[in-house]
Amino acid sequence: MKSEKQLMSLINAAQVLSSTLDVDQVLDRLIDEVINVIDGAHAVILFIYDPKKKKLIINKCKGFNQTYMKHIALNKDEGMTGKTFMTQKAQIFSHIQDTSKGMENIQPENQKNFHKALGDLHQYPISTICAPLLSKEGCLGVLTIDSFSENILFNHEDLTMLETFASQASIAIENAKLFTHQERSKRIHSELARASVSQQGLETVTFTLSNLIQRHVCLFNEFMDLITASSLEAEQIGKVAVESYEDLFDQIILGHSTQVNKQIEARSVHLFPIITDKVAIGAMAIFGEPHDELDVLDELAIDLASNLFAIELMGQERMLSDLYKYEGYLLEQLLNHKFESFTPPQRSIVGISDHNRNLCVNIKISNQLLPFQELSSRKQLFNRLLFRELQKLEYKILVLDRNMEYDILVIIHNKKEEEEVLLQLSDFFSTLRTLLSSKTSFVFHVGLGRMFTKLGDIDSSYRDAIRCAEYVQKHRSEEVALSYKELGIYQLFLKHDRDELADYITDLLGPLIKYDQDHATELVETLHTYLQCKQNMTKTAAESFVHLNTIKYRLQKIKEILRVEKLQGKELFELQLAIYLQEFVKIKY
């Protein structure tokens, strides 16, 4: 009779197993059959291993108070169930001495909930049998039966029967996993495809991916600017992460890693590069719970979304590039005085208006002795960084890219004074050089032309900007930007031939320069200091760190060499002009 009863239970379990893919329905029926066929089975617990939490979690339970049992989560080696999970072999605990020993390493909180679930009648099961749920992937969980009767002790026949039910439970769970895997795979492809064809942009793809993998998602560009996030909470998490762990993002963007998984404070973060043409153009951050691990389907969804992100980012970059090229073309037309050919829409794009003020800027990149491919790659990065930072200015900007040189028109809509605008731009380009040189190793110099209102005056501002850029590049290379106003008297020198300036210096200062070279003296420097000190010999002596009599002697010597009676009037002005010119051209004699 007992064998017949067992056979019928197995047949019933097999029938329900083949009739539905509803894993809950199958497992409920299996547990009912276990209680029905195994004598003394007062309580049954089905534990399933959660790889994310690294815990054995109760999936099904009968014979206990559910209020307390739902709070129990076992470590992989905790209790009789944990020992069975670790060994992956069915085990029998025949007497209360065995069950007490088997449960001695139960965590206090689990112990507390277990005793509450049992009530006041029992402290430990009298007898227990455990069978692992085995699959090709390893142990899925453990099926455990407890007896609280001293008259019924489980034996090996009961254990064999339990193993049979455990095997059927494994099949049910595997079938459900396979079905769920297939259905989820279809959903991932379908929803991401729908997000792509909807043409609603990066936000839709980000939100869809977040729903599919049940985690926060943030998308960053190559400069670590947050482009979009799946929610406001995700946005806040992303901003904190990129500020605190910039080195992790750099690993992804610079191509040192294909994926970075880290624990950041109370969250896990998975970073993936967004790649096109073997170059990272952005990064995707996935934020989950502590010790969160991605499964195969999570990674499938992330991979598909990465491709969509890459396509979208490339499309946006092409649109921006086309816009910059078009605006550069318009600036080129302005520089060529083709004002009348501008259509009203073009005038609107450029910002042509009698109410606006303008100024020209010239950027010169120092010569780079690099292989062409590397130079081209760095130049493209420089381009993207430059345009990205220029967008942060409060002015309308037109940029014309001339290979290793840029012409820029700044259109000023506010009422700031010219000096304030020039100072603002100088500070901007100084900060920009620090940023760009660290990422591209390029060093550049900037010239700022004078401000103008009428477009017909663009030539003067443009010419000034080029001259200032050339001057600061050649003579003040440690500086970044120079405005035409800062040149002072040098504005006059820029318009003259350098050979003519050199001849003028030689005519006036030549004898002094030669005397200094022949006798290792400092007469030219002394004269310069004397002029800066407004012809005060006492101050000149202090500035030169010499005695007053020494200054008197040097000044007398200067008059003798130059054959002048006094250092004043026209002669003094011309000498001062020659000294400024000498500093300007830096002629070596």
Steps between C-alpha positions, in 0.01 A plus 500: 500500500781739587681430172179553307442829680853613420462401137175693466664810655784482252255456212298799620817709531612398152161591354497848647862541394410433136173692501614853590793739497370673811784417738306609809217264416743213441694557822183533709377164364836336559504610864145375549604161361807491725284554811252246369747221426772531765381402846586749772554790258357762734677791330655557158727786392632563149811720503619659173851646474511870403842568338456877529440489875719188542230359728264204515153658488176324594288455188228268633415405855231293674461408866649822641373846587563689173524837680838409646633256242503764223773687687740204499790500252781249545867524411623231263637289791242587764298228673405158364377660179829684449707186556291320237541790257879504541549122468230468228407164654177395669531474878301341780496625857336206681477621861462825690869480589578515126258785429622700801860465387405575141337830604766619745650749251165666419534879520330653809242693297410191296489293819264750657261501202513119472397449862218752464381320186498167691301637794543384858464130430842433348855628508655279230365238258526142629607375158587675173585401145643736235540446126686735263339631182769419247537625143775536240580842646547360851275501804182707461385460859395246764173321583477443876245294702465514877329256735402603853378157615721274707307203362602570138864520401591545135696223330693454175187392314344836588818674391494324163139604447587860592785496248252400231276795582803728518598386151153584373519840668832561323340416166210736571734785595725438198201493265369819651842662471527395136153630422561823692836538326340466158213732584730761654736478203207567266390791719849651504531490122143622448507793743844625402407474134184699573703763688738524204242541226299748706781751437435660837869520584734384770251558783260234370775240457638575847157470664423178309832339598445594865160327500638191330785444745334659807794725580590868477664601170707808416663595171808723484689647206877463461560804720298349784209740456174333600289484183193318628382289794213255548357700793569797726645261759728348236611850400602583857683169541681551168616852586643388834671197343672690219627769740628250755639230272628679191789251468256211443329688217840589352585130483197446280533811282875464440456139393689338787198284592206346317295492819545620858307353793540675833331539835438873558379572851165322538466416131661294232590665171560336165668722240495426128661700217289625212724417205499595135789448258700349790484832686301558820265794451321459831430276798194327638467455877270239654430547871360214707477369853816403694684200350262507204592271211371518144357187343527396136178675397598817684821503297303432179277802567802717587684393184200578277445835674871584462468462123195728499683755716800493265279555194312784669815672631668474160189647338499791743873555447452507122220754537716721721795460266286601202370800694852609597618462141207702374559776755870490410404547135289803596792648696726448200250694289509784752878508499485519119255795519214313335243672720236559235475133406363407844138385506274599795530150657879521471499842659294353783747211548799732497333758721553793265348807664587865543429456871767235558869548557759256370864411529727255321712234667787305348630172648834358389606147596875457535666270249455132586763257374277194513412222253208602283252247644576593860494871418164461327354309794616760753380782278150347485495474879625860524217605266233331709637641825531850355144508367368348821661769714411787264134405540529593868569864417207738523565633149412382152817346352595429138808284445699446182738203523819556298687178585738607782341842531152626587328828416217591736239772494353586840160669474421692819134552581540649849626842607825399670790740462770400252762461776269263692433291191871477415586398857224240498625350172864503618405310815288261295784411261750464787272244665439337164871454431543311830214269410595445137875457552438231763284301259662570163852628590434792263624847599324796343510879515214743455475851357201722579420777253330831571123522537291628207136557408493543122577181311711705262751542784553127538836519315663715767390276787600187306843641415552607861408154627751329267778742594434453872498121464829510309654734754401300808606176329848633414578730790284399795455128450433440870189718471181384330306801373584856407257772402577785263447751781761325716763557232513870585777669302575172326185558293712744297782252447277222368429698185867547405753278330721324755822582310413868508443478876834324544676777305338763722623320814851470359513869411406611852626227733764327288805666667368421851420141410848449350668657803310267736605201293867603486535600866240276672314806633127572543460847356188423294333339803599794719350743248180294490471501880576874512215571260259273693590685822407833332865613490539474877861392561441400863217263403706371208785413738259321735341305212844408363641408844805724452632820657366836383848600376503191278179615333643850453810350339296275269273782385803715424651213305176460303503868400862469388437191287183643346665843465218695662531774760175424688255209532180693448246621246494353153821297548363333814166416334673341201724294729197380696324410175806304384507306829133405458572395143794289611276314745240460226721345235750339743794558269824330597821690415 
